[in-house]
Amino acid sequence: MARKPGLTKTQLETLRRKLQDERSRVLRVLRSSAGDAASDDARSEVEEMAQRATEGTQAHGVAEREQALLAEIDRALAKMEAGTYGASEKTGAAIPYERLAAVPWARQGADE
């Protein structure tokens, strides 16, 4: 079992808020439409189809990245609930607060 990280209650609450705020942002991105393509009546049908295909591909890539980030955030929140948040999954050592403040879903220290 990983040892208990040395985060204060205030630090944990700050990090929980950051995770929840980021989770809300990710969910907004995932719910939003693929984007509002500007409609140009002068565009040919082929150009319009190509533009939509490109936008669809880009939106799919964004959705994949955001889904992966959402999974990391949910994992970090679950670790908070379990009391194992802030411990490296690799070594069990405490992850420095500065690292968690920068990347609240970090699984290990920056030097690991």
DSSP file (Angstrom, degrees, kcal/mol; ACC not computed):
  #  RESIDUE AA STRUCTURE BP1 BP2  ACC     N-H-->O    O-->H-N    N-H-->O    O-->H-N    TCO  KAPPA ALPHA  PHI   PSI    X-CA   Y-CA   Z-CA
    1    1 A M              0   0    0      0, 0.0     2,-0.1     0, 0.0    83,-0.0   0.000 360.0 360.0 360.0 139.6    0.0    0.0    0.0
    2    2 A A        -     0   0    0      1,-0.1    91,-0.1    85,-0.1    90,-0.1  -0.395 360.0-109.4 -68.6 144.7    1.3    3.5   -0.8
    3    3 A R        -     0   0    0     89,-0.6    -1,-0.1     1,-0.1    89,-0.0  -0.384  42.0 -88.7 -74.0 156.9    2.2    5.6    2.1
    4    4 A K        -     0   0    0      1,-0.1    -1,-0.1    -2,-0.1    90,-0.1  -0.482  44.9-126.1 -68.8 122.4    0.1    8.5    3.0
    5    5 A P        -     0   0    0      0, 0.0     2,-1.0     0, 0.0    82,-0.1  -0.310  18.0-117.5 -68.5 155.8    1.2   11.7    1.2
    6    6 A G        +     0   0    0     80,-0.2     2,-0.4    89,-0.1    91,-0.1  -0.350  60.7 139.7 -92.9  54.1    1.9   14.8    3.2
    7    7 A L        -     0   0    0     -2,-1.0     2,-0.1    89,-0.1    87,-0.0  -0.781  47.9-127.3 -97.0 140.7   -0.7   17.1    1.8
    8    8 A T     >  -     0   0    0     -2,-0.4     4,-2.6     1,-0.1     5,-0.2  -0.350  25.9-108.9 -77.6 165.5   -2.6   19.5    4.1
    9    9 A K  H  > S+     0   0    0      1,-0.2     4,-2.3     2,-0.2     5,-0.2   0.894 121.5  51.2 -60.2 -40.9   -6.4   19.6    4.2
   10   10 A T  H  > S+     0   0    0      2,-0.2     4,-2.4     1,-0.2    -1,-0.2   0.913 109.8  49.0 -64.2 -43.9   -6.2   23.0    2.5
   11   11 A Q  H  > S+     0   0    0      1,-0.2     4,-2.6     2,-0.2    -2,-0.2   0.923 111.1  50.4 -62.1 -43.8   -4.0   21.7   -0.2
   12   12 A L  H  X S+     0   0    0     -4,-2.6     4,-2.6     1,-0.2    -2,-0.2   0.907 111.1  48.4 -61.3 -41.8   -6.2   18.8   -0.8
   13   13 A E  H  X S+     0   0    0     -4,-2.3     4,-2.4     2,-0.2    -1,-0.2   0.903 111.2  50.5 -65.8 -40.5   -9.3   21.0   -1.1
   14   14 A T  H  X S+     0   0    0     -4,-2.4     4,-2.2     1,-0.2    -2,-0.2   0.931 113.4  45.5 -60.7 -45.6   -7.5   23.3   -3.5
   15   15 A L  H  X S+     0   0    0     -4,-2.6     4,-2.5     2,-0.2    -2,-0.2   0.873 110.6  53.5 -67.7 -37.5   -6.5   20.4   -5.6
   16   16 A R  H  X S+     0   0    0     -4,-2.6     4,-2.7     2,-0.2    -1,-0.2   0.924 109.4  49.1 -61.9 -43.9  -10.0   18.9   -5.5
   17   17 A R  H  X S+     0   0    0     -4,-2.4     4,-2.8     2,-0.2     5,-0.2   0.915 110.5  50.7 -61.0 -43.1  -11.4   22.2   -6.7
   18   18 A K  H  X S+     0   0    0     -4,-2.2     4,-2.5     1,-0.2    -2,-0.2   0.921 112.1  47.1 -60.8 -43.9   -8.9   22.3   -9.5
   19   19 A L  H  X S+     0   0    0     -4,-2.5     4,-2.5     2,-0.2    -2,-0.2   0.919 113.8  47.3 -64.2 -43.9   -9.8   18.7  -10.6
   20   20 A Q  H  X S+     0   0    0     -4,-2.7     4,-2.2     2,-0.2    -2,-0.2   0.890 112.5  49.3 -66.7 -38.8  -13.5   19.5  -10.4
   21   21 A D  H  X S+     0   0    0     -4,-2.8     4,-2.2     2,-0.2    -2,-0.2   0.921 113.3  46.3 -64.7 -43.8  -13.1   22.7  -12.4
   22   22 A E  H  X S+     0   0    0     -4,-2.5     4,-2.6    -5,-0.2    -2,-0.2   0.885 110.4  53.8 -66.4 -37.9  -11.1   20.9  -15.0
   23   23 A R  H  X S+     0   0    0     -4,-2.5     4,-2.4     1,-0.2    -2,-0.2   0.918 108.9  49.1 -61.7 -43.3  -13.6   18.1  -15.1
   24   24 A S  H  X S+     0   0    0     -4,-2.2     4,-2.1     2,-0.2    -2,-0.2   0.905 111.0  50.1 -61.9 -42.6  -16.4   20.6  -15.8
   25   25 A R  H  X S+     0   0    0     -4,-2.2     4,-2.2     2,-0.2    -2,-0.2   0.930 110.5  49.2 -62.1 -45.6  -14.4   22.2  -18.5
   26   26 A V  H  X S+     0   0    0     -4,-2.6     4,-2.6     1,-0.2    -2,-0.2   0.912 110.1  50.9 -61.6 -43.4  -13.7   18.9  -20.2
   27   27 A L  H  X S+     0   0    0     -4,-2.4     4,-1.9     1,-0.2    -1,-0.2   0.883 108.6  52.1 -63.3 -37.5  -17.4   18.0  -20.0
   28   28 A R  H  X S+     0   0    0     -4,-2.1     4,-1.7     2,-0.2    -1,-0.2   0.922 110.6  48.5 -62.6 -43.1  -18.4   21.3  -21.6
   29   29 A V  H  < S+     0   0    0     -4,-2.2    -2,-0.2     1,-0.2    -1,-0.2   0.927 111.9  48.6 -62.5 -44.8  -15.9   20.6  -24.5
   30   30 A L  H  < S+     0   0    0     -4,-2.6    -1,-0.2     1,-0.2    -2,-0.2   0.833 114.0  46.7 -66.3 -31.6  -17.2   17.1  -25.0
   31   31 A R  H  < S+     0   0    0     -4,-1.9    -1,-0.2    -5,-0.2    -2,-0.2   0.741  94.3  94.7 -81.1 -23.7  -20.8   18.4  -25.0
   32   32 A S  S  < S-     0   0    0     -4,-1.7    -3,-0.0    -5,-0.2    -4,-0.0  -0.229  86.2 -96.9 -69.3 158.7  -20.2   21.3  -27.4
   33   33 A S        -     0   0    0      1,-0.1     3,-0.1     0, 0.0    -1,-0.1  -0.233  40.1 -98.3 -68.9 164.9  -20.7   20.9  -31.1
   34   34 A A  S    S-     0   0    0      1,-0.2     2,-0.2    -3,-0.1    -1,-0.1   0.608  84.8 -70.7 -62.6 -11.0  -17.8   20.1  -33.3
   35   35 A G        -     0   0    0      2,-0.1     2,-1.0    24,-0.0    -1,-0.2  -0.428  45.8 -88.0 133.0 153.8  -17.7   23.8  -34.1
   36   36 A D        -     0   0    0     -2,-0.2     2,-0.3    -3,-0.1     3,-0.0  -0.806  41.8-154.0 -95.6 102.3  -19.6   26.4  -36.0
   37   37 A A        -     0   0    0     -2,-1.0     2,-0.3     1,-0.1    -2,-0.1  -0.594  21.5-117.6 -76.2 131.7  -18.3   26.3  -39.5
   38   38 A A        -     0   0    0     -2,-0.3     2,-0.5     1,-0.1    -1,-0.1  -0.517  28.1-133.4 -68.5 131.1  -18.8   29.6  -41.3
   39   39 A S        -     0   0    0     -2,-0.3     2,-0.5     3,-0.0    -1,-0.1  -0.763  22.8-174.4 -93.3 131.0  -21.1   29.2  -44.2
   40   40 A D    >   -     0   0    0     -2,-0.5     3,-1.8     1,-0.1     8,-0.1  -0.966  16.8-157.1-127.1 112.4  -20.0   30.7  -47.4
   41   41 A D  T 3  S+     0   0    0     -2,-0.5    -1,-0.1     1,-0.3    -2,-0.0   0.743  93.1  61.7 -62.2 -23.0  -22.5   30.6  -50.3
   42   42 A A  T 3  S+     0   0    0     -3,-0.1    -1,-0.3     2,-0.1     2,-0.1   0.648  81.7 104.6 -79.1 -14.0  -19.6   30.9  -52.8
   43   43 A R  S <  S-     0   0    0     -3,-1.8     2,-0.1     1,-0.1    -4,-0.0  -0.394  74.3-121.3 -68.1 140.9  -18.0   27.7  -51.6
   44   44 A S     >  -     0   0    0      1,-0.1     4,-2.3    -2,-0.1     5,-0.2  -0.396  22.8-111.5 -76.5 161.9  -18.4   24.7  -53.9
   45   45 A E  H  > S+     0   0    0      1,-0.2     4,-2.2     2,-0.2     5,-0.2   0.866 118.6  52.5 -61.7 -37.0  -20.1   21.6  -52.6
   46   46 A V  H  > S+     0   0    0      2,-0.2     4,-2.5     1,-0.2    -1,-0.2   0.915 109.0  48.9 -66.5 -43.7  -16.7   19.7  -52.8
   47   47 A E  H  > S+     0   0    0      1,-0.2     4,-2.6     2,-0.2    -2,-0.2   0.903 111.1  50.9 -62.1 -40.6  -14.9   22.4  -50.7
   48   48 A E  H  X S+     0   0    0     -4,-2.3     4,-2.4     2,-0.2    -2,-0.2   0.912 110.9  47.9 -63.7 -43.1  -17.7   22.3  -48.2
   49   49 A M  H  X S+     0   0    0     -4,-2.2     4,-2.2     2,-0.2    -2,-0.2   0.900 112.5  49.1 -64.4 -41.4  -17.5   18.5  -47.9
   50   50 A A  H  X S+     0   0    0     -4,-2.5     4,-2.4     2,-0.2    -2,-0.2   0.914 111.4  49.7 -64.4 -42.7  -13.7   18.6  -47.5
   51   51 A Q  H  X S+     0   0    0     -4,-2.6     4,-2.6     1,-0.2    -2,-0.2   0.924 111.6  48.1 -62.0 -45.5  -14.0   21.3  -44.9
   52   52 A R  H  X S+     0   0    0     -4,-2.4     4,-2.4     1,-0.2    -1,-0.2   0.881 110.8  51.4 -63.9 -38.7  -16.6   19.3  -42.9
   53   53 A A  H  X S+     0   0    0     -4,-2.2     4,-2.2     2,-0.2    -1,-0.2   0.917 111.5  47.4 -64.5 -42.8  -14.4   16.2  -43.1
   54   54 A T  H  X S+     0   0    0     -4,-2.4     4,-2.5     2,-0.2    -2,-0.2   0.928 113.1  47.9 -63.7 -45.8  -11.4   18.1  -41.8
   55   55 A E  H  X S+     0   0    0     -4,-2.6     4,-2.7     1,-0.2    -1,-0.2   0.883 110.4  52.6 -63.2 -38.0  -13.4   19.6  -39.0
   56   56 A G  H  X S+     0   0    0     -4,-2.4     4,-2.2     2,-0.2    -1,-0.2   0.908 109.8  48.2 -63.7 -42.2  -14.8   16.2  -38.1
   57   57 A T  H  X S+     0   0    0     -4,-2.2     4,-2.0     2,-0.2    -2,-0.2   0.917 113.6  47.1 -64.3 -44.2  -11.4   14.7  -37.9
   58   58 A Q  H  X S+     0   0    0     -4,-2.5     4,-2.3     1,-0.2    -2,-0.2   0.910 112.0  50.0 -64.2 -42.3  -10.1   17.5  -35.8
   59   59 A A  H  X S+     0   0    0     -4,-2.7     4,-2.6     1,-0.2    -1,-0.2   0.879 108.7  52.9 -64.7 -37.2  -13.1   17.3  -33.5
   60   60 A H  H  X S+     0   0    0     -4,-2.2     4,-2.4     2,-0.2    -1,-0.2   0.915 109.1  49.2 -64.3 -42.3  -12.6   13.6  -33.1
   61   61 A G  H  X S+     0   0    0     -4,-2.0     4,-2.1     2,-0.2    -2,-0.2   0.904 112.1  48.0 -62.8 -42.1   -9.0   14.1  -32.1
   62   62 A V  H  X S+     0   0    0     -4,-2.3     4,-2.8     1,-0.2     5,-0.2   0.925 111.0  51.3 -63.4 -44.6  -10.0   16.7  -29.5
   63   63 A A  H  X S+     0   0    0     -4,-2.6     4,-2.5     1,-0.2    -2,-0.2   0.899 109.1  50.6 -61.6 -41.0  -12.8   14.4  -28.2
   64   64 A E  H  X S+     0   0    0     -4,-2.4     4,-2.1     2,-0.2    -1,-0.2   0.928 112.8  45.8 -62.6 -45.0  -10.3   11.5  -27.8
   65   65 A R  H  X S+     0   0    0     -4,-2.1     4,-2.3     1,-0.2    -2,-0.2   0.912 114.0  48.3 -64.4 -42.4   -7.8   13.7  -25.9
   66   66 A E  H  X S+     0   0    0     -4,-2.8     4,-2.6     2,-0.2    -1,-0.2   0.876 109.9  52.3 -67.5 -36.6  -10.5   15.2  -23.7
   67   67 A Q  H  X S+     0   0    0     -4,-2.5     4,-2.1    -5,-0.2    -1,-0.2   0.918 110.4  48.4 -63.5 -42.7  -12.0   11.7  -22.9
   68   68 A A  H  X S+     0   0    0     -4,-2.1     4,-1.9     2,-0.2    -2,-0.2   0.910 112.4  48.4 -63.9 -41.9   -8.5   10.5  -21.9
   69   69 A L  H  X S+     0   0    0     -4,-2.3     4,-2.6     1,-0.2    -2,-0.2   0.900 108.5  54.2 -64.9 -40.7   -8.1   13.6  -19.7
   70   70 A L  H  X S+     0   0    0     -4,-2.6     4,-2.8     1,-0.2    -1,-0.2   0.902 107.2  51.2 -59.7 -41.1  -11.5   13.0  -18.1
   71   71 A A  H  X S+     0   0    0     -4,-2.1     4,-2.1     2,-0.2    -1,-0.2   0.902 110.3  49.0 -63.4 -40.5  -10.5    9.5  -17.2
   72   72 A E  H  X S+     0   0    0     -4,-1.9     4,-2.3     2,-0.2    -2,-0.2   0.907 112.3  48.2 -64.7 -42.1   -7.3   10.8  -15.6
   73   73 A I  H  X S+     0   0    0     -4,-2.6     4,-2.6     2,-0.2    -2,-0.2   0.932 111.9  48.7 -64.6 -46.0   -9.3   13.4  -13.6
   74   74 A D  H  X S+     0   0    0     -4,-2.8     4,-2.2     1,-0.2    -1,-0.2   0.880 110.4  52.2 -62.3 -36.9  -11.9   10.8  -12.5
   75   75 A R  H  X S+     0   0    0     -4,-2.1     4,-2.2    -5,-0.2    -1,-0.2   0.924 110.1  48.3 -63.3 -44.5   -9.0    8.5  -11.4
   76   76 A A  H  X S+     0   0    0     -4,-2.3     4,-1.9     1,-0.2    -2,-0.2   0.907 111.4  49.6 -63.8 -42.1   -7.4   11.3   -9.4
   77   77 A L  H  X S+     0   0    0     -4,-2.6     4,-2.0     1,-0.2    -1,-0.2   0.888 110.4  50.7 -64.7 -38.1  -10.8   12.1   -7.7
   78   78 A A  H  X S+     0   0    0     -4,-2.2     4,-2.0     1,-0.2    -1,-0.2   0.888 108.3  52.3 -65.3 -38.7  -11.3    8.4   -6.9
   79   79 A K  H  X>S+     0   0    0     -4,-2.2     5,-2.3     2,-0.2     6,-1.2   0.861 106.5  54.2 -65.9 -34.6   -7.8    8.3   -5.3
   80   80 A M  H ><5S+     0   0    0     -4,-1.9     3,-0.8     4,-0.2    -2,-0.2   0.943 109.4  47.3 -61.2 -46.5   -8.8   11.3   -3.2
   81   81 A E  H 3<5S+     0   0    0     -4,-2.0    -2,-0.2     1,-0.2    -1,-0.2   0.858 113.1  48.7 -63.0 -35.1  -11.8    9.5   -1.9
   82   82 A A  H 3<5S-     0   0    0     -4,-2.0    -1,-0.2    -5,-0.1    -2,-0.2   0.582 112.8-119.1 -81.6 -10.2   -9.7    6.4   -1.3
   83   83 A G  T <<5S+     0   0    0     -4,-0.9    -3,-0.2    -3,-0.8    -2,-0.1   0.659  89.5 102.9  81.6  15.8   -7.1    8.4    0.6
   84   84 A T    > < +     0   0    0     -5,-2.3     3,-1.3    -6,-0.2    -4,-0.2   0.329  43.6 126.4-110.9   5.7   -4.3    7.4   -1.8
   85   85 A Y  T 3   +     0   0    0     -6,-1.2     3,-0.1     1,-0.2    22,-0.1  -0.385  67.8  29.8 -66.1 139.3   -4.1   10.7   -3.8
   86   86 A G  T 3  S+     0   0    0      1,-0.3     9,-3.7    20,-0.3     2,-0.4   0.418  90.7 113.7  94.3  -1.2   -0.7   12.3   -4.0
   87   87 A A  B <  S-A   94   0A   0     -3,-1.3    -1,-0.3     7,-0.2     7,-0.2  -0.880  73.7-109.7-104.1 135.8    1.3    9.1   -3.8
   88   88 A S     >  -     0   0    0      5,-3.3     4,-1.3    -2,-0.4    20,-0.3  -0.382  14.4-148.4 -61.9 132.4    3.3    8.0   -6.9
   89   89 A E  T  4 S+     0   0    0     18,-3.1    -1,-0.2     1,-0.2    19,-0.1   0.683  98.1  49.3 -73.1 -17.6    1.9    5.0   -8.6
   90   90 A K  T  4 S+     0   0    0     17,-0.4    -1,-0.2     3,-0.1    18,-0.1   0.901 133.2   4.6 -87.3 -46.1    5.4    4.0   -9.5
   91   91 A T  T  4 S-     0   0    0      2,-0.2    -2,-0.2   -89,-0.0     3,-0.1   0.608  86.4-122.9-117.4 -17.6    7.3    4.3   -6.2
   92   92 A G     <  +     0   0    0     -4,-1.3   -89,-0.6     1,-0.3    -3,-0.1   0.359  66.1 136.9  85.1  -6.3    4.7    5.1   -3.6
   93   93 A A        -     0   0    0     -6,-0.1    -5,-3.3     1,-0.1    -1,-0.3  -0.347  65.9 -91.0 -71.4 154.8    6.6    8.3   -2.7
   94   94 A A  B     -A   87   0A   0     -7,-0.2    -7,-0.2   -90,-0.1    -1,-0.1  -0.448  35.8-130.6 -66.4 135.1    4.7   11.5   -2.1
   95   95 A I        -     0   0    0     -9,-3.7     5,-0.1    -2,-0.2   -89,-0.1  -0.764  34.4-105.4 -84.4 129.8    4.3   13.7   -5.2
   96   96 A P    >>  -     0   0    0      0, 0.0     4,-2.0     0, 0.0     3,-0.6  -0.228  20.5-124.3 -58.1 143.4    5.3   17.2   -4.4
   97   97 A Y  H 3> S+     0   0    0      1,-0.2     4,-3.0     2,-0.2     5,-0.2   0.872 110.7  59.9 -55.7 -39.6    2.4   19.7   -4.0
   98   98 A E  H 3> S+     0   0    0      1,-0.2     4,-1.5     2,-0.2    -1,-0.2   0.889 105.9  47.9 -58.5 -40.3    4.0   22.0   -6.7
   99   99 A R  H <> S+     0   0    0     -3,-0.6     4,-2.9     2,-0.2    -1,-0.2   0.925 113.7  46.5 -65.6 -45.3    3.7   19.1   -9.2
  100  100 A L  H  < S+     0   0    0     -4,-2.0    -2,-0.2     1,-0.2    -1,-0.2   0.848 108.5  55.8 -67.8 -33.4    0.1   18.4   -8.2
  101  101 A A  H  < S+     0   0    0     -4,-3.0    -1,-0.2    -5,-0.2    -2,-0.2   0.869 114.7  40.0 -64.9 -35.1   -0.8   22.1   -8.4
  102  102 A A  H  < S+     0   0    0     -4,-1.5    -2,-0.2     1,-0.3    -1,-0.2   0.883 137.2  15.3 -78.8 -41.0    0.5   22.1  -11.9
  103  103 A V    ><  -     0   0    0     -4,-2.9     3,-2.4    -5,-0.1    -1,-0.3  -0.754  68.7-175.9-135.7  83.9   -1.0   18.7  -13.0
  104  104 A P  T 3  S+     0   0    0      0, 0.0   -18,-0.1     0, 0.0    -4,-0.1   0.697  84.4  54.0 -60.8 -19.0   -3.5   17.7  -10.4
  105  105 A W  T 3  S+     0   0    0     -5,-0.0    -5,-0.1   -19,-0.0   -30,-0.0   0.235  78.2 140.6 -97.0  12.8   -4.1   14.3  -12.1
  106  106 A A    <   -     0   0    0     -3,-2.4   -20,-0.3    -7,-0.1     3,-0.1  -0.271  38.5-162.4 -58.2 139.7   -0.3   13.4  -12.0
  107  107 A R  S    S+     0   0    0      1,-0.2   -18,-3.1   -19,-0.1   -17,-0.4   0.590  70.4  11.2 -99.1 -15.4    0.3    9.8  -11.3
  108  108 A Q  S    S-     0   0    0    -20,-0.3    -1,-0.2   -19,-0.1   -14,-0.1  -0.966  90.4 -76.4-154.7 167.9    4.0   10.2  -10.3
  109  109 A G    >   -     0   0    0     -2,-0.3     3,-1.4     1,-0.1    -2,-0.1  -0.242  43.6-113.2 -66.7 158.9    6.6   12.8   -9.5
  110  110 A A  T 3  S+     0   0    0      1,-0.3    -1,-0.1     2,-0.1   -15,-0.0   0.775 114.8  53.4 -64.7 -27.4    8.2   14.8  -12.3
  111  111 A D  T 3         0   0    0      1,-0.2    -1,-0.3     0, 0.0    -2,-0.1   0.391 360.0 360.0 -91.8   3.8   11.6   13.2  -11.8
  112  112 A E    <         0   0    0     -3,-1.4    -1,-0.2     0, 0.0    -2,-0.1   0.453 360.0 360.0 -89.2 360.0   10.3    9.6  -12.0
